[in-house]
């Protein structure tokens, strides 16, 4: 075995091992999923849900996923797959009348049902990240009560 082979062989072995560990860790990160169930009082319209992966996003940034559940068709559950394990927060509203937006009264208060993950409740506004955040790893369940 020459000097070059002695120096390269262990490095190649370490690179292959690191690649294998990295691939396994990526698969583990991507193996997380969120089973989402919604409970509603009305049997019409759709429930719009957005999923955030950070406090900054939750407070006004872009969601990592957005899903729609067709309540009128009887859809009350969905699975959001391909998530990395980590901390997430949900915001949802029930578009009861099907107009594609959350209706509010003249003072800006919602008149259609809404909810946050952990069924967190806000004080004079939406629930804060600290109350709504939850951990996703493996298969995680969240049930939202939209009333």
TAVEN-V744125 format. One record per run of one state. SS is the DSSP state (@ for helix, = for strand, . for the rest). FROM is the first residue (numbers start at 0). TO is the last residue. If there is no record, write none. Layout:
ss:SS from:FROM to:TO
ss:SS from:FROM to:TO
This chain:
ss:. from:0 to:1
ss:@ from:2 to:29
ss:. from:30 to:30
ss:= from:31 to:39
ss:. from:40 to:44
ss:= from:45 to:51
ss:. from:52 to:53
ss:@ from:54 to:57
ss:. from:58 to:63
ss:= from:64 to:69
ss:@ from:70 to:72
ss:. from:73 to:75
ss:= from:76 to:82
ss:. from:83 to:84
ss:= from:85 to:94
ss:. from:95 to:102
ss:= from:103 to:103
ss:. from:104 to:108
ss:= from:109 to:109
ss:. from:110 to:112
ss:= from:113 to:115
ss:@ from:116 to:118
ss:. from:119 to:127
ss:@ from:128 to:131
ss:. from:132 to:132
ss:= from:133 to:135
ss:. from:136 to:137
ss:= from:138 to:145
ss:. from:146 to:146
